[in-house]
Amino acid sequence: MQLPLLNNLPLLLTKWKSILDPVLANPQTNMSILKNVALATGNNQIPHLLGQVQQGWIITDIQGAATIYRNKDFSGTYLYLHSSAAVTVNIGVF
C-alpha cells in the first residue's frame, strides 16, 4: 500500500515553494549583524561587509541616547551614518 503523501508530493512541493519563495526573496531574511559598532558624534563611515550595495539597515541595539540617520547614499562598501551622540550600537544590514 502506497502512502498518500507520495502521490501528492509534486503538489506539496509546489505549495511549499509558493509559500517559501517570498520569504526567501525578502532581503531582511539575509541580514548581517554588525556588533558593537562605536559611533562618534557626527558623520561615521562603517564597512558593512555585504559585498554588494546594501538595501537597508536597522539599529538592533543601542547603548545610549542618540538620533541616528543615514547621511549618504547606499554603497557597495560602506554605510554612512550620522549620530547626535557618541554611542555603541548593533546594526542589522541587508
N, C-alpha and C positions, 0 to 999 in steps of 0.2 A: 504494500500500500504506500503510495506516494504522499508526502506531506503537502498540504495545500499551498504552503508558502513557496515551494519550489515552482509551482505552476504560475505564480504571480510575481516571481522575482523581478522580471523586467519592468513590470508596472510599479513595483515597490521602489526599485532603483530610480526610475523616472520621477516618482513622487519625492523621494529624498533629495534628488538633485535640484528639483524646483524649490524645495524649502531651503537647502543649504547654500545654493549659489548666491542669493542676495546677501546672506550673512557674510560669506567669504569675500564677496566683492566690496564690502564696506571697508574703507581704509582704516577705520578705527580698530578693526579686529586684528590688525598687524601693527599695533602701536608699540614703540620702543620707549622705555622709561629712562630718562637721564636723571640719575640720583645725585643729591647733594650738590647742586649747581649754585655756586655763590654768585649772586648778582650784586653789582655795585650800584650806587645811586647814579642814575643817568643811563646812557646807552651801553648795552652789552652785546657782545658777539659770541654765540655759543655754537660749537660744532655739533650738528645733530646726528651725524654718523649714519644716515639713512642710505646714502649712495644714490639719491635721486632728489628731485625737487620735492620738498615736503608739501603736504596738502593742508595741514593744520597742527595745532598744538593745544594742550591744556595743562594747567597747573594742577598736579595731583596732590601736592603737599606744600605748605609754606610755613616757615618758621619766623613769623613776624608779621607786621602790618605794612603792606605796600600795595600800590597800584601798579600793575604790570601790563604793558601792551606792546604789540609788535610795531616797530618804528621803521622797518624797511620791508620790501617785497620778499617773498619766499625765494630761497636759493637752493642749489643742489648741495651746498656745503654747510651753511650757517643759518642759525635762527637769530634774528636781531630783535632784542627786547629792550624796552626802556622800563626802568624801575624807579619808583618815587623814593625808595629807601633801600639800604643795604640789607638783603635777606638771603637765606638759603632756601632753595626750592627743589622739588622734584617735578620734572616736566615730561609729560607724555607727548611724543612727537609721532606724526604719521604722514 
